[in-house]
Amino acid sequence: MSYYVYILQSKKDGKFYTGCTKNLLKRLSEHMNSKVYSTKDRLPVQLIYYEFCLNQKDAYTREKYLKSAWGKRYIKSRLKNYLTG
């Protein structure tokens, strides 16, 4: 089974949300329709990054890393052109 690690950016406050799911399109729909507590007050959000993982353990390990200080630095470096305009 495949899993996705994804990052959303709130257009309201500019902050990031990092999550993990096995159905990316369904999860994005849940975010967009205010069904996710963590993002419902930060709408609209947009998908700015995602990674595909072959199993759940790898996906959750990657999600945990991306939420760490090192992971946040990695994302800022990876999306440097997007974030600076």
C-alpha positions in Angstrom: 0.0 0.0 0.0 1.3 3.5 -0.8 1.3 6.5 1.5 1.9 10.2 0.9 3.5 12.8 3.2 2.3 16.3 2.2 2.6 19.9 3.2 -0.1 22.5 2.9 0.4 26.2 3.2 -2.4 28.4 4.6 -3.2 31.4 2.3 -4.7 33.0 5.4 -1.6 33.0 7.7 1.2 31.6 5.5 1.9 28.7 7.9 2.5 25.1 7.0 0.7 22.0 7.9 2.4 18.6 7.4 0.4 15.4 7.2 0.4 11.8 6.1 -2.3 9.8 4.3 -2.9 6.9 2.0 -5.4 8.8 -0.2 -4.0 12.2 -1.0 -6.9 13.5 -3.1 -9.5 12.5 -0.4 -7.4 14.1 2.4 -7.0 17.3 0.4 -10.8 17.4 -0.1 -11.3 17.0 3.7 -8.9 19.9 4.3 -10.6 22.1 1.7 -14.1 21.3 3.2 -13.2 22.2 6.8 -13.3 18.6 8.0 -9.8 18.7 9.5 -9.6 20.4 12.9 -6.0 21.6 12.5 -6.7 23.5 9.3 -10.3 24.5 9.3 -9.6 27.9 10.7 -6.7 28.5 8.4 -8.5 28.1 5.0 -7.9 28.4 2.2 -4.9 26.1 2.0 -2.9 24.9 -0.9 -0.8 21.8 -1.5 2.8 22.9 -1.9 4.8 19.7 -1.5 4.3 15.9 -1.3 6.3 12.8 -1.3 5.3 9.2 -2.1 6.3 6.4 0.2 6.0 2.6 -0.3 4.8 1.8 3.2 3.2 3.4 6.3 6.3 3.2 8.5 8.5 5.1 6.1 5.7 7.7 5.6 5.2 8.4 9.3 9.0 8.5 9.8 9.3 11.1 7.0 6.4 13.1 8.4 8.0 13.2 11.8 11.3 14.4 10.2 9.6 17.1 8.2 8.0 18.4 11.3 11.4 18.7 13.1 13.7 21.7 12.9 15.9 19.9 10.4 13.0 18.9 8.3 11.6 22.5 8.2 15.0 23.7 7.1 15.0 21.0 4.4 11.6 22.1 3.1 12.6 25.8 3.1 15.7 24.9 1.1 13.8 22.6 -1.2 11.1 25.2 -1.9 13.4 28.2 -1.9 12.2 29.6 -5.3 8.5 29.1 -4.4 8.8 30.7 -1.0 10.8 33.7 -2.2 8.6 34.4 -5.2 
